[in-house]
Structure formats: C-alpha cells, structure tokens
C-alpha cells in the first residue's frame, strides 16, 4: 500500500518541482538567449556553445525562479494568482526548494564555466543574483520603479546567448538587451493593473498601487512608444533587414493600439489582454529577428 501511495505521489511531486522553475517564463528567457546565439554569427553557432550555453542559461533561469518562489512564499500565499504555487500549498518545503535552487544554480555555473566560457558564467551569475535577490528582496518592495530597474536582469538573456558562442559582448547584443529592457515595464505594468488590489493587499508598491491606475496606463503608453522606436534600431544599424522591419512595425502597431486603448478606455479585461499580447509580441519579435538573419532580405 505504501509503495502505491509513493508511486501515486511521484507525478504530483514532479509537477511541483516543475512549477518551481516557472517553465513559461524560463521558456521565453531561453528562446531570447538562443536567438542571441544565432544572431551572433553569420552561419550556424558552434554546437558546443549552442547546446551547453542553452542548458546552462536554462538551469540558471530555473534556479532564479525557484529562489523567487522561496523569497515570495508569504505574499504568494495571499495573492489569488499565486496561492496555488508549490510552497503556499505545502507540496514542497522551503528547505527542499532552496536545495533544488542551489542544485540548479551550481549545475548552471559549472556547465557555463567549464563547457562554455568564463564571461558567460560571470554574466549569468550576476543576472541570477540580480533577479532572485536584488529585485525580489529589495527592489520589489522598495520602489514603484522596481520593474524598470530590475528589468536589467530580465533583459540579459540575449547577451548571455551572444557571449556563449562568441566570448565577447557586442553592441548588437546590447541592442537586444535594450529591446527587452524597454518591453518589461509595459508588459508587467499591464499585469500589475489587473492585480492591483492583490499587490496592495500584500504591501508591494507596484506603480498602480502607489500612483494609481491612470498614471500607470499613461506610462505604459510612453514605454510602448519608446519600445517602438528601439525596435526599429536593428534595421537602422544594419543588424537586420526588411523582413524584421516589417514584422516589427506590425507587432509594434498592435502593441501601440493595445496601449492606447488601455490609456483611453476602461475595459475591465483589457489589462490582462495587453499582458498576454506582450508575451506573444516578444516571442514573435525575436522570431522575426531569427528568420531575417538567415533570409537576408535587405536593400
């Protein structure tokens, strides 16, 4: 009977560990890192850098997510969006989650340092600390500009991917960083508007809580305009061609429409629709960068 119970519990426990890694977030992070790897070279990236760089960055992202679960378990238990996570439900203990995060993080650093290069290992380590500790422990609770400042850690993956296959930081990699950095505020503030009452309840000073929803909507619009300008730069600098430019303009146009409607209407479901679109936006934008890199549709 005990063996049957153990076997029955195994899938549930495995799912809990899986949820600790925030798989959807990690998938987007890894995708932008992989795009950075392919954009870094004219042909195919070196297989070793591609494979081990991807594995190392994925493990570091998963480690940061698990640490975030541990540090945010109190507020996660009080928020409707997060109260079903593994730690609030008790399906995984705090000590187990920390050990899991340490194992993933240590594995990431070993892989990147030994099988990729030291620069990628160092940059990935600082990105992990920046998100899991500096943002979660301090910035998130200290200032309504938390997501703007902390967005630097989340914008790092394309740079990490680039350095994984080249060993150097290139200006074009920093341009990819800038795109995600500008994308983060309108992406996350849309969610913060939808969950404003929950953030207020747990004392997290998100912009809609401290400055109001209308102020936040206005700044979502400004950042979306800034993002539109920045996403044209890869074409203007010669990094990308016409396929990317056309794709970026279409995606930006849709994002601008969402942001404008968000600012000028009071549709109750629009913040979450804007948030969901922003995820698709980033994935399609980086997909366009990748396709353009190989199709070479240029003047």
C-alpha positions in Angstrom: 0.0 0.0 0.0 2.8 2.4 0.9 4.5 1.7 -2.5 1.3 2.5 -4.3 1.0 5.8 -2.4 4.6 6.7 -3.3 4.0 6.0 -6.9 0.8 8.0 -6.9 2.5 10.9 -5.3 5.5 10.9 -7.6 3.8 12.6 -10.6 2.4 15.3 -8.3 5.8 15.9 -6.7 7.5 16.1 -10.1 4.9 18.6 -11.2 5.6 20.7 -8.1 9.3 20.8 -8.9 8.4 21.7 -12.5 6.3 24.6 -11.3 9.1 25.9 -9.1 11.0 26.6 -12.3 8.3 28.9 -13.8 8.5 27.0 -17.1 6.7 29.5 -19.3 9.0 32.3 -18.1 12.1 30.2 -18.5 11.0 29.1 -22.0 10.8 32.8 -23.1 14.1 33.6 -21.5 15.8 30.6 -23.1 14.3 31.5 -26.5 15.6 35.0 -26.5 19.0 33.7 -25.4 19.1 31.1 -28.2 18.1 33.9 -30.7 21.1 35.9 -29.4 23.3 32.8 -30.1 22.2 32.6 -33.7 22.4 36.3 -34.4 26.0 36.4 -33.0 27.4 34.5 -36.0 26.8 34.6 -39.8 26.2 30.9 -40.1 25.4 28.2 -37.5 26.7 28.8 -34.0 29.3 26.4 -32.6 27.4 23.3 -31.5 29.1 23.2 -28.1 28.3 26.8 -27.3 24.8 26.4 -28.5 23.9 23.2 -26.6 25.8 23.9 -23.3 25.0 27.6 -23.4 21.3 26.8 -23.7 21.4 24.2 -20.9 23.4 26.5 -18.6 21.2 29.5 -19.1 18.1 27.4 -18.7 19.3 26.0 -15.4 20.3 29.4 -14.1 16.8 30.8 -15.0 15.1 27.9 -13.3 17.3 28.4 -10.2 16.4 32.1 -10.1 12.7 31.2 -10.4 12.9 28.6 -7.5 14.7 31.2 -5.3 11.9 33.7 -6.2 9.3 31.1 -5.0 11.1 30.8 -1.7 11.5 34.5 -1.1 8.0 35.4 -2.2 6.2 32.5 -0.4 4.4 34.8 2.1 2.9 37.1 -0.5 2.3 34.2 -2.9 0.1 32.6 -0.2 -2.1 35.8 0.0 -2.4 36.5 -3.7 -5.1 34.7 -5.7 -2.8 34.5 -8.8 0.0 32.7 -6.9 -1.6 30.9 -3.9 -1.6 27.6 -5.7 2.2 27.6 -6.1 4.1 24.7 -4.6 5.3 26.5 -1.4 2.0 28.1 -0.3 0.2 24.7 -0.8 2.9 22.8 1.1 3.6 20.4 -1.8 7.3 21.4 -1.5 9.1 22.6 1.7 11.2 25.7 1.8 14.3 23.7 2.6 13.7 21.4 -0.4 13.0 24.3 -2.7 16.3 26.0 -1.6 18.2 22.8 -2.2 16.6 22.4 -5.6 17.5 26.0 -6.5 21.1 25.6 -5.3 21.5 22.4 -7.3 20.2 24.0 -10.5 22.3 27.1 -9.9 25.5 25.2 -9.2 25.0 23.0 -12.2 24.5 26.1 -14.4 27.7 27.7 -13.2 29.7 24.5 -13.7 28.4 23.9 -17.2 28.9 27.5 -18.3 32.4 27.9 -16.7 33.8 24.6 -17.8 32.0 23.9 -21.1 31.2 27.4 -22.5 33.3 30.4 -21.2 34.0 32.3 -18.1 32.4 35.6 -19.3 29.0 33.9 -19.8 29.3 32.2 -16.4 30.0 35.5 -14.7 27.3 37.4 -16.5 24.8 34.7 -15.9 25.7 34.6 -12.2 25.1 38.3 -11.8 21.8 38.1 -13.7 20.7 35.3 -11.4 21.6 37.3 -8.3 20.1 40.5 -9.8 16.7 38.9 -10.3 16.5 36.4 -7.5 18.0 38.6 -4.8 18.3 42.2 -5.6 15.0 42.6 -7.4 12.9 40.1 -5.3 14.4 41.0 -1.8 14.9 44.7 -2.2 13.7 46.5 -5.3 10.3 44.8 -5.5 9.4 46.1 -2.0 11.4 49.4 -2.1 10.2 51.4 -5.1 7.3 51.6 -7.7 10.1 51.7 -10.3 11.1 48.2 -9.2 10.3 46.6 -12.5 12.1 49.3 -14.5 15.4 48.9 -12.5 15.1 45.2 -12.0 14.3 44.7 -15.7 18.0 44.8 -16.4 18.4 41.2 -15.1 15.5 40.0 -17.2 16.9 41.7 -20.3 20.2 39.9 -20.1 19.5 36.5 -21.8 20.2 37.6 -25.4 23.6 39.0 -24.2 24.3 35.7 -22.4 23.4 33.8 -25.6 25.7 36.0 -27.6 28.7 35.7 -25.3 28.1 31.9 -25.1 29.1 31.5 -28.7 31.5 34.4 -29.2 33.1 35.1 -25.8 32.6 38.8 -26.2 29.9 41.5 -25.6 28.9 43.0 -28.9 26.9 46.3 -29.4 24.3 44.4 -31.3 23.8 42.1 -28.2 23.3 45.2 -26.1 20.6 46.4 -28.6 18.7 43.1 -28.0 19.1 43.8 -24.2 17.7 47.3 -24.8 14.6 45.9 -26.6 13.7 43.6 -23.6 14.5 46.3 -21.1 12.0 48.7 -22.7 9.5 45.9 -23.2 9.4 44.9 -19.5 7.6 47.9 -18.0 4.5 47.9 -20.3 4.5 44.1 -20.1 4.5 43.9 -16.3 2.5 47.1 -15.5 -0.4 45.7 -17.5 -0.5 42.7 -15.2 0.0 45.0 -12.2 -3.1 46.9 -13.1 -5.1 43.7 -13.4 -3.8 42.6 -10.0 -3.6 46.0 -8.3 -5.8 45.0 -5.3 -3.7 41.9 -4.6 -0.4 43.8 -4.7 -1.9 46.5 -2.4 -3.1 43.8 0.0 0.4 42.4 0.4 2.2 45.7 0.5 4.1 45.6 -2.8 4.5 49.1 -4.1 3.7 48.4 -7.8 3.1 51.6 -9.8 -0.7 51.2 -9.9 -0.8 50.9 -6.1 1.4 53.9 -5.4 0.5 56.3 -8.3 -2.9 55.0 -9.5 -4.2 53.1 -12.5 -4.5 56.2 -14.8 -0.9 57.2 -14.1 0.3 53.7 -14.9 -1.7 53.5 -18.1 -0.1 56.7 -19.2 3.4 55.3 -18.6 2.5 52.1 -20.4 1.8 54.2 -23.4 5.1 56.1 -23.1 7.1 53.0 -22.7 5.4 51.3 -25.6 6.2 54.3 -27.9 9.8 54.1 -26.6 9.8 50.3 -27.4 8.6 51.0 -30.9 11.5 53.4 -31.6 14.0 51.0 -30.1 12.7 48.0 -32.2 13.4 49.9 -35.4 17.1 50.3 -34.5 18.2 46.8 -35.6 17.2 47.7 -39.1 18.7 51.2 -39.0 22.0 49.8 -37.7 22.1 47.1 -40.4 21.8 44.3 -37.9 18.5 43.2 -39.5 16.7 43.6 -42.8 13.3 44.2 -44.3 11.6 41.0 -43.0 12.4 42.0 -39.5 11.4 45.7 -40.1 8.0 44.8 -41.5 7.3 42.3 -38.7 8.4 44.8 -36.0 6.2 47.5 -37.4 3.2 45.3 -37.4 3.8 44.0 -33.9 4.5 47.5 -32.6 1.3 48.8 -34.3 -0.8 46.2 -32.4 1.0 46.9 -29.1 0.5 50.6 -29.6 -3.2 50.0 -30.2 -3.5 48.0 -27.0 -1.6 50.6 -25.0 -3.7 53.5 -26.5 -7.0 51.7 -25.7 -5.7 50.8 -22.3 -5.0 54.5 -21.6 -8.2 55.8 -23.1 -10.8 53.2 -22.1 -11.9 51.4 -19.0 -12.4 47.9 -20.4 -12.0 45.6 -17.4 -10.3 42.7 -19.3 -8.0 44.9 -21.4 -5.0 44.9 -18.9 -4.8 41.1 -19.0 -5.3 41.0 -22.8 -2.5 43.6 -23.1 -0.3 41.5 -20.8 -0.9 38.3 -22.8 -0.3 40.1 -26.1 3.0 41.4 -24.8 4.3 37.9 -24.3 3.4 36.9 -27.8 4.9 40.2 -29.0 8.3 39.5 -27.7 8.3 35.9 -28.9 7.3 36.9 -32.4 9.7 39.8 -32.5 12.7 37.7 -31.7 11.4 35.0 -34.1 11.4 37.7 -36.8 15.0 38.6 -35.9 16.0 35.0 -36.3 14.2 34.4 -39.6 15.6 37.7 -41.0 19.1 36.8 -40.0 19.1 33.9 -42.4 16.8 35.1 -45.2 18.8 38.3 -45.6 16.0 40.4 -47.2 17.9 43.8 -47.4 18.3 46.7 -49.6 
